[in-house]
Amino acid sequence: VATAPASMRELSYEPRDDLQQLQFQPLGSDQTLGWQDFLDANYTDGLAIMHRGKLVHVSYAGCLRPDGVHAAMSMTKSFTGLLAEILVADGALDPAQVVSEVVPELANSAFGDATVRQVMDMTTALQYSENYADPNADIWQYSRAASPLPKPNDYTGPNGYFEYLQTVQKAGEHGDVFGYRTVNTDALGWIIARSSGKPVNELLAERIWQPMGSAYDAAMNVDGLGTPFAGGGLSANLLDLARFG
């Protein structure tokens, strides 16, 4: 996700010293933590706080450096969702359209008869478990399909994000309930790529990363076929995440 150095936006920094006075009480505990103890207890690698457009706090810990990048994990979904809304605003994507009309390859999957908006809102009805504590949950099969490492010789499952998405089946009626499932955002990534003609990382650079004045290149995890992980693959600089905010 390439930056454009000539258009970098400087951030105004006006540090506040009253943050150190904050105290926190963890859920289920009667112990009160001070500011630094709170950051340490949560293994905070970096923290940037903006207030009314100005940076009021920046700190780094662990192995994170000011010029480094950090995995954003599911915060990536905010970038992917915003890209979809940009395409809607441009008139390049109709949120009321059925997914199979945009990505015919998904016609026989659970996504096929859902609307683009239902995918965006995660109100699709999917037979899919994202319970990370369950070793047999679908998320782990999804991870195996998405791994960029060579597949084991005895592997017979789907290869890559897009091939896996075609196997997800329907359970219930779309639009009935919200269900947090990362595969929705990866399906949205495919919809974005098909609607724009560009992979998510390139469109992200063009429509968000460069216009917002980022200072550093970001990166996205890819599967073994080079498809960006739209649901959680972004790694970015701390202050660039603040710029996005």
Protein Blocks (a to p, Z undefined) as FASTA:
>chain_A
ZZdfklcccddddddfklmmpccddehiabdcdfklmmmmnopabdcddeehiafbdcde
hjbdfkbccdekjmmmmmmmmmmmmmmmnopacfkbcfklmmmmlmmmmklmpcfklmmn
opaccdddfbfklmkbmklmmmmmmpmbdcdfklcbdedjklmmmmpccedjehkaccdd
fklmmmmmmmmmmmnopafklmmmmmmmmmnopabdcdddddfkopacfklmcccdfklm
mmmZZ
